[in-house]
């Protein structure tokens, strides 16, 4: 009985009633190992497994492994392209040193560099959850 009153003091066990009926249902099948992990996380959080899954799903800061893989793939692609741009910058610097002037094509390289740094910043923000 004391445990029941503690639960009421520290928060609801059930979700509040809704003005709109909750008529959608999802079925998620898990194996024994996944069930044990879900049960353990629910106990630590002090909620039921369905509540844990609902709150995790509704949390805007939750990152799926698919989203993380896409962001990492983007970083690797940008890294490869940045290597190409760095090579172009080295060639432009060599040309400028030997000819005594900076070539007109350098503007395109600078624009590509700016685009790449913007992509890097955006991908890092996505990974950071900002």
N, C-alpha and C positions, 0 to 999 in steps of 0.2 A: 504494500500500500504506500509506503514512504517513497519508493522508487517512482510510482505513478504520479505522486504529487510533485516530485522533483522535475519530472518531464514537463509538467504543466508550467512550472516556474521558469524553466529555461527554454521554452519554445514549444510550438505545436508539433505533434507527431504526424498529423494529417495536414494536407493542404487545405486552405480555406475554400469554402463553397464558392462556386462560380455562378454568375448570372446566366451564362450561356452553358448549355449542357455539354458535358465532356463525352462525346459519343464516338471518338476515334480511339482505336486500340492498336497497339503494336505488339507483335510476338517476336521475341529474341531468343534463339536457341543457343545454349552454351554447353561446353563439355564440363566434366567434373572439376578439372583444374581451373578453368575460367570461373566456374561457380564459386569455388573456394576463394578465389581472389576477389570477386565481387562482394561476397559475404564479408570478408575481412575488411575491405574498404568501407562497406556500409556500417559495420560495427564501429570502426574508428570514427566515422563521421556522425555516428549516432542516428542514423536514418535507415529506412528499409532499402533493399536493392532497387525496387522500382523508383523510389524517391531519389536515390543516388543517381540513377541513370537519367531521370528527368532533369535534375538540376545540372548535371554535367552537360546534357544535350542543349539546355537552354542558356548555358553560360557562354557569353560572347568571347571569352578569353580562352576557350578550349581550342586546342590545336590538334587536328587529326594528323596521323602519320602521313597520309596522302598529301596534305597541305605542306607539311614539312619537307617531304621528298621533292615536291614541285619547287619549293623555294631553294632547296639545295641544288637541284638541277639547274635552276636559273643562275645561281651563283657560279657554278662550274662553267656554264656557257659564257657568262660575262667574263670570267677569269681567262678563258681561252681567247676571247676577243680582245681583252685588255692586253694580253701578250702580243697580239698582232699589232695593236695600236702602239705599244711601246717600241716594237721593232721599227714601225714607220717613223716614230719620233726620232729614233737613233739615226735612221737614214737621212731625215731632214736636217738634223744637227750636223751630220757629216758633210752634207751638201752645203749648208750654210758656212761651215768652217772653211771648206775648200774654195767656194765661189765668192765668199764675202757678202752674200745676200741671202735673205730668207725667201724660199719659193712661195708662189701664190697658192699652191696646193696645201700649204700648211693649215689654212683656215678649215678645210674639210676634216683634217685630222683632229684639230681642236674641237670642232663640233661633235665628232664621233666620241672623243674623250668625255665631253660633257654629258652626252647621252648615256654613256656607259656608267659614269659615276652616279647619275640620277637613278639608273636601274639598280645599281648596288645599294644605294640608300634606301630605295623602296623595298627591296628584298630583305634587307636587314630589319627595316621597320616591321615587315610582315612576320619575320622570325621572332622578333621581340614582342609581337602582339600589340603593337601601338596602333 
